[in-house]
Amino acid sequence: MRAARTDAYTCFILDRTERPLDYSQIITIDPGKRSGKACIRGLRITVYDVLDYLAGGMTTEQILADFPDLTETDIRACLAFAADAERKFEIVPL
């Protein structure tokens, strides 16, 4: 990622040579755990939980302190999973 400065703002340009995080080995879905919600590495911590903590203002460091089983990569995997879900979201007319 590189920063580009203009008069009014700084924008960040993603380096498209970077590969997106492969969350397929981190985010798991098991019908018998948390009602089939997307969880992190089979733990009972859901992607939704982590996203909700981040949206509520918690920092990555605070989440990691509260949940020592998690890693920074786990949190990034939650964000990648959510971005993928949003990218695939489509409104279908009835």
C-alpha positions as CSV (number, residue, x, y, z in Angstrom):
1,M,0.0,0.0,0.0
2,R,1.3,3.5,-0.8
3,A,0.0,6.9,0.1
4,A,-0.8,9.6,-2.5
5,R,-1.1,13.1,-1.2
6,T,-3.5,15.7,-2.8
7,D,-4.4,19.2,-1.7
8,A,-7.4,18.1,0.4
9,Y,-6.7,14.6,1.5
10,T,-4.4,11.6,1.6
11,C,-5.7,8.5,-0.2
12,F,-4.2,5.1,0.2
13,I,-3.6,3.0,-3.0
14,L,-3.5,-0.7,-2.5
15,D,-0.7,-2.4,-4.2
16,R,-2.5,-5.0,-6.3
17,T,0.5,-7.3,-6.2
18,E,-0.4,-8.0,-2.5
19,R,-2.5,-11.2,-2.2
20,P,-5.6,-11.0,-0.1
21,L,-5.6,-13.0,3.1
22,D,-6.8,-16.6,2.5
23,Y,-9.1,-17.0,5.4
24,S,-10.3,-20.5,4.4
25,Q,-8.2,-22.2,7.0
26,I,-9.1,-19.7,9.7
27,I,-12.9,-19.0,9.4
28,T,-14.9,-22.2,10.0
29,I,-18.6,-22.9,9.8
30,D,-19.9,-25.8,11.8
31,P,-23.7,-26.4,12.2
32,G,-23.2,-27.6,15.7
33,K,-21.3,-24.6,16.9
34,R,-22.8,-21.2,17.5
35,S,-25.8,-22.2,15.3
36,G,-23.7,-22.5,12.2
37,K,-22.3,-18.9,12.3
38,A,-18.8,-18.3,10.9
39,C,-16.3,-18.9,13.8
40,I,-12.6,-18.4,14.1
41,R,-10.6,-21.7,14.0
42,G,-13.4,-23.7,15.4
43,L,-13.5,-21.6,18.6
44,R,-16.8,-20.3,19.9
45,I,-15.8,-16.7,18.9
46,T,-17.7,-15.6,15.8
47,V,-16.7,-13.3,13.0
48,Y,-19.7,-11.2,14.0
49,D,-18.4,-10.9,17.5
50,V,-15.0,-9.6,16.3
51,L,-16.6,-7.2,13.8
52,D,-19.0,-5.9,16.5
53,Y,-16.1,-5.3,18.9
54,L,-14.2,-3.4,16.2
55,A,-17.3,-1.4,15.2
56,G,-17.8,-0.6,18.9
57,G,-14.3,1.0,19.0
58,M,-12.2,-1.7,20.5
59,T,-8.7,-1.9,19.1
60,T,-7.0,-5.0,17.8
61,E,-4.8,-5.0,20.9
62,Q,-7.8,-4.8,23.2
63,I,-9.5,-7.7,21.5
64,L,-6.3,-9.8,21.7
65,A,-6.0,-9.0,25.4
66,D,-9.6,-10.0,26.1
67,F,-9.4,-13.1,23.9
68,P,-5.8,-14.6,24.2
69,D,-6.7,-17.5,21.9
70,L,-7.0,-15.0,19.0
71,T,-4.2,-13.7,16.8
72,E,-3.9,-10.6,14.7
73,T,-4.2,-12.8,11.6
74,D,-7.5,-14.1,13.0
75,I,-8.9,-10.5,13.2
76,R,-7.6,-9.7,9.7
77,A,-9.3,-13.0,8.5
78,C,-12.6,-11.7,10.0
79,L,-12.3,-8.5,8.0
80,A,-11.4,-10.3,4.8
81,F,-14.4,-12.7,5.3
82,A,-16.7,-9.7,5.8
83,A,-15.3,-7.9,2.7
84,D,-15.8,-11.0,0.7
85,A,-19.4,-11.4,1.9
86,E,-20.1,-7.8,1.0
87,R,-18.5,-8.2,-2.4
88,K,-20.7,-11.2,-3.1
89,F,-23.9,-9.5,-1.8
90,E,-26.4,-9.0,-4.5
91,I,-30.0,-7.7,-4.5
92,V,-32.2,-9.9,-6.6
93,P,-35.5,-8.5,-7.8
94,L,-38.6,-10.6,-7.1
